[in-house]
Amino acid sequence: MATLRPLDDRVVLKVLDAEEVSSGGILLPDTAKEKPQRGKVTAVGDGKLQKDGKRAKPDVKKGDVVLFGKYAGSDVKVGGDDYKILRESEILARWEE
């Protein structure tokens, strides 16, 4: 099986499915579901290369669930699963429960 190894400040996310039930409890058909904006971090690059030649440590780690912009990153399909590759700066927040 292929694995994705991101470079520099890029992050690979496994896209989490869209909500199937609205906040009011209504079952949503596929056409009404919003594009997913949550993903689980599956791989993180080494960090952005700074002007002094050192790498900035990434703020996210493997296993984190994060929110990203609706049109952020590039979509990739590997083995039937949907992934998104984006720069760490395109991540909006870490999801904590």
Long-range contacts (C-beta under 8 A, 24 or more apart in sequence): 1-78, 1-79, 2-78, 2-79, 3-43, 4-42, 4-43, 4-76, 4-78, 4-83, 4-85, 5-43, 5-45, 6-43, 6-44, 6-45, 6-85, 7-45, 7-46, 8-45, 8-46, 8-47, 8-48, 8-49, 9-45, 9-47, 9-48, 9-56, 9-58, 9-87, 9-88, 9-89, 10-45, 10-85, 10-86, 10-87, 10-88, 11-41, 11-43, 11-44, 11-45, 11-58, 11-60, 11-66, 11-85, 11-86, 11-87, 11-88, 11-91, 12-41, 12-42, 12-43, 12-44, 12-83, 12-84, 12-85, 13-39, 13-40, 13-41, 13-42, 13-66, 13-68, 13-73, 13-83, 13-84, 13-85, 13-86, 14-39, 14-40, 14-42, 14-81, 14-82, 14-83, 15-39, 15-75, 15-82, 15-83, 15-84, 16-40, 16-65, 35-70, 37-67, 37-68, 37-69, 37-70, 38-65, 38-66, 38-67, 38-68, 38-95, 39-65, 39-66, 39-68, 39-84, 40-64, 40-65, 40-66, 41-65, 41-66, 42-83, 44-88, 45-88, 48-88, 58-88, 59-88, 60-88, 60-91, 60-94, 64-94, 64-95, 65-94, 65-95, 66-91, 66-92, 66-93, 66-94, 66-95, 67-91, 67-92, 67-93, 67-94, 67-95, 68-92
